[in-house]
């Protein structure tokens, strides 16, 4: 979504061509809707998600060590695209694939490596090569490394020259902007939302546990909605075990989150370690304060007591305590929600992201003597 938002902003005055490792899917469909030329080359990731067992993960690691060399073939095939369209700059949109870096060296074209994830800390990725080798490769094959938060920068600057790194926060589309009026808020039942892929690292279980603790303490004026794709079986069992069916709803995958948020009061971000926190910004754009875990990029977005609260990641009791702040002081929802709206509108709209990306592009093209 961040890549598409960036393309929407930059394509008006620039010619953009996208190489993809998949033939079809959401990204390809959206690019074609925008009439962006798409070139398919099946590159392999040089990072893999952890397997069901350590043995499985190690086996796949060795397989990928071999498969990743196919990316040199992919880069060789993409040379004709660089030549045909007189490409001035190559932009790799993730740290998990290295084809763009290889291509840039082949064609002597400046390369921007855009790192949008921690890798290990947020997704548990395992490098096909050891991480020391990966970082050295990235440094040697990058003219700039864009990272999406100071938190990600603090990790990468230990291994990659700080002179190469630029922090550019993700841009979020203005369709998410919605300024709520105080009279439109119903604080009889405070509506909480946690959104995103249902998985351990996103922390939905902490949110459910916090609700259970609050109900046990006698708080009944709350409701939690869980929205996102993924298997909810274990969460639904937990809800039944804690007898809180009345207080938790499972909404599944939603394509209308920007509309759903208008009915919500507060959003929870319980992730183990967000590199940035797109849902955090989307919530703030909809005038909803956020209770977020004190880790990763969330620390840079949530200003404690101003546009939400931070809680100790992984501690459901502390999350419950922060929820109580809103249950007992519902007037703070509107105050912090307004602060959140103004903050997100000023700092994170797609246009601002595009301006910052273009500044990096111009810097590189000037250095390379290109228009």
N, C-alpha and C positions, 0 to 999 in steps of 0.2 A: 504493500500500500504506500509506503514511503517513497519507493522508486517511482511508482505511477504518479504520485503527487508531484514529484520533482520533474518528471517528464512533461506533465501538463503545463508546468510553469515555463520550462525552458524551450519547449518545441516551437513556440511562436516565433522565436528569433534565431533558432539554431536547427540544423539538420541532425536528427538523432536516429541511429540505427542500433538495433538490439540483437545480440547473439544470445540464444537461449539453449539450455541443455535438455529441454523437453519439447516434444512436437505439439502438444496441446495441453489445455488447462486454463485456469483462471487468468494467469498473467498473459499468456499468448492471446487469449480472447480479448482481453482489455487493450492490449497493444494494437491488435488489428482493428478494433473499434475506433482507435485514435489514428488509424492509417499510418502507424509507425512501422517501417520495414523490419521484418523479423527474419533472422538467419539461424537455422537449427544446426547445432553441432553438439553431439552427446559427450560432453565433458564429465569427468568423475570428480566427486568431492575428494579432497585430501584430508578431510575430517569425517569421522563416522560416529553415529550415535552409539551409546553403549548397548551391548547385546543383553540377552536374558541371563547370561552367565559370563564370568570373566574369561573363560576358555573360548566362548563364542566370539566375544569382542576381540580377543587377541588373534583368533583365526582370521576374522574379517580384516583386521589391521594389516596382516601380511598380504592378504588378497589385494587390498586397496593400494599397498605399496607398489604392486605390479601394475594395477589398472591406471593409476595416476599418470604413468608415463604416456598413456594414450592422449593426454591433454596436449602433449607436444604435437601430435598428429592433428588434433583439432585446431590448434593455433596455426599450424602450417596451412590448413585448408582455409582459414579465415583471412589469410594474407590478401587474397584477391578482393575481399570486401574492403579492406583498408586501402588498397590501391585504387579500386574502381571509384570509391566515393571520397577519395582524398581526405581520409580521416585525420583530424588534427590531434585528437586526444582519445585515449581509451580509459573507460571507467568501469572498474569491477565493483559490483554491488554487495559483496559479502566476503567474509574472510574464509569461507569454506571451500572456495574453488580458486584455482590458480592460473587458469587458461589466459586470462587477460594480461597477467604479468609476463607470461611466456611470449605472447603475441607482441607486446610492446617492445621487448628486447629484439625480436626478430625484425621488426619494422622500424625501429628507432623512433617510436612515437611516444610522447609523454604518457605516463600511466598514473591514474589516481586509484588507490585501493581504499574502498569505503567499508569500514569495519562497523557492522551494525549489531554485533553480538560479542559477549565475552567468549563464548565457546565452551570452555570447561565449566565455569562457575554457574552459568544459567542453564545450559542444555546437557552438560556432561559429555561433550564431544571428546573423542579420542583422536589424536593426530595419527594419520597413516605413517608419517615420519615423526621423530621426536620433536617436541615443540621448539627446542633450540634451533633446529634446522629450519623449521617453518618460519620462525621469526627472521632468521638470516636471509631466507629466500625473499620474504616480503620486503625487507629493507633494500635488498639489491635490485628488486624488480618494481620499485615504487619511486615516483618522483614526489608524490605527496600521499600521506595516509590520513584520510578523514575518519574521525571517530565521533560517535554520536553522544558522548557525554564526557565529563571530566573523569568520571569513574573508569571508563574504558581507557582513557588516555593514561591514567595512573598505572594501569597494567602494562600497556604497550610501550610506554616510554622507558621501561626498565630494560627492554630488549631491542627497541628500534629508536634511532636517533630522534630526539625531541624536535629537531629542526625540520623534520619531515611531517610532523603530526599537526593537524588542525582540528579543532573541535567545532563541529557544526551540528546543532541539534536537529532532529528530524522535524519535518514540516507536517502539519496536519491540516486537512482540507477545511475551508471555511463553512462547508455545509454542517459541520459540527457545532458552530457557534449558535448559542441560544441563550439570551439573557432573560432569566426568570424574574418574575415580579413576586414580591413578598406575598401578595394576596392569592397567588396561584399555588402556593405551597400548602399542603395538608400535613400538619405535624401531629395529628391525633395518633396515626401510625407512621413511624419513620421508616421510609422505604430504603433499604440498602441493596446495592447491586455489586456483584463480582462477575467480571466478564473475561473471556479469553478461553483458550484451549484448556479443557479439563485434564489436569495432569498434576503429579506430585509437586513439581517445581513451581506451579502457579499458586499453590497454597489454599485451594478451596476447602480442604479439610480443616484448616485453621479457622476459617470463617464459620463453618458449621459448628465446630467446637465452641467458638466464642458465643454463638447464639444459644447453644445449649446451656452454657454457664450462666448467661443472662436470664434465661427463663427460670433456671433453678434459683436464682437470686430474687425472682419475683417481677422481673421486667417483662411486660407483655405488649408494650407499645412499639413493636418492631417487626419487620418482615425482611427476609433475605431472599433475593432472586439470584439464581446462578444461571448465567447465559454463556454458551460456548459449545463447540463441538467436543466430542470425546465420550468415553465410557463413564457413566455416572453411577454404575451399579454399587460400587463400594460406598460412595457418598450417600446414596439413598438408603443403604443398610444402616449407616451411621445415624441418619436422621430418624429412622424408625427405632433404633436402639435407644436413642436419647429422647424419644417421644416428643419430637418437635415438628411433626409433619405440618402443623398449622402455621408454622413460622418460616418455612423454607419452601421455595418453589424452584423447579427445574424447567428452564425455558428452552434448552437445546440451542442449536445454532441459529443465530438471528442475523438477518441482513439489514435490519432497521434499528441498529443500536442507537443511532443518533436520535431517533424518535422515542425509543424505549427510555432513554435517559431523562427525557423531559418529565416522565412520570416518577422518577426516582429522586431521592433527597441526598444521599451520600453514596460514594463508591468506595469499595475496598480493593486495595492492591496488595495482595499477600505473597507475591512472588519471592522466591528464594533470592534472586539477584537479577533485576532487570537492567539491561544495558542502557536503556533510555526510559521507556515506559509510555508507549503510545496511548494505551487505554487511560493512563493517568491524565494526560493532556486532553484527550477526548472528553473525559468526565469534567474536567475544569472548564473546557469550552462550553459545556452545557450547564454551567453555573452550579455544579455539584462539588462540594468539598470532598477531599480524599483522605481516607485513613490508609497510610501505606507503610510497608515494612522499611526499617531503617537500614537499607542495603542498596548497593549499586546506584543506578541513576535516579532512583526514587528519592534519594537524599537531596538531590539537586532540584527536584520539582516541588516537593511538599515542604512548605515553610510552616513549621510547627506553630499552631495557634493562629495562623494568618489565613491560609487557604486549606487547612486540614490538620491532621495529626500524624506523627510518626509513632510506630510501636516497635517493640523488639521482635525482630523477625523470628518466627517459629514459636512464639510464646502466646498461646491463645488467651491466657489470662490477661496479658497486657493489652491485647487487641480488644477484649471485652471491656476493659477499663476505659479505653479511648472511645468506644462506642457509647458508653454511659455518658461521656461528656456531651454528646449530642442529644441523648434521650432525656437528660435532665436539664439541658439548656437548648431547647429547640430553636430559640432565636438566633443562636450562633450559626445554624445551618445557612440562613439567608446571608448573614454578614460574611462568613467565610466563602460561601458560594459566589458572592459578588466579587470578592477579592480574587478567587480562583479564575473567574471569567475574565477579568481585566488583565490578570497576569498572563494567562494563556493566549489571549488575543494579541497582546503586545509582543510576545516572544516566540510563538510557535506556529504561526500561520505559514502555509506553504510558500507564499511569496517571499517571506523573510528567509526561509531555508534556501530557496532558489538563488536569492541575491548572494548569500554566503557561499553557495556552491560555485556560482559564476565567478566570484572573486578569486577562488582557488584556481579555476580554469584559466582566467586571464593572467594570473601570476605565472602559471606554467607556460602558457603559450608565448608570453613575453620573453621568458627565459630561453625558450626554444626558438625564438625568432619567427613564430608562426602568427597568422592573422587570427 
